[in-house]
Amino acid sequence: MTQNAVKGPASYFPSIEKKYGRSIAEWQGLIRASSLTRRMELVGWLKAEHGMGHGHANALVAHTLVEAGGK
């Protein structure tokens, strides 16, 4: 691992974009536009509606909520 390696939820971003065909900005826009606000509700929604795996969904939601100042 290099000193500048990405850590945390963002480390999943390249594989999320490759596997699901949308940019991280697009996914974050969908998350923000959702009427859901709780982390696990959003994770469940990404899994059910978009076929996303749990780890990828959790990473996206966690990162998006932190950026928004949420929990």
Protein Blocks (a to p, Z undefined) as FASTA:
>chain_A
ZZklcehjllmmmmmmmmnopafklmmmmmmmpmbfbfklmmmmmmmmnopafklmmmmm
mmmmmmnopZZ
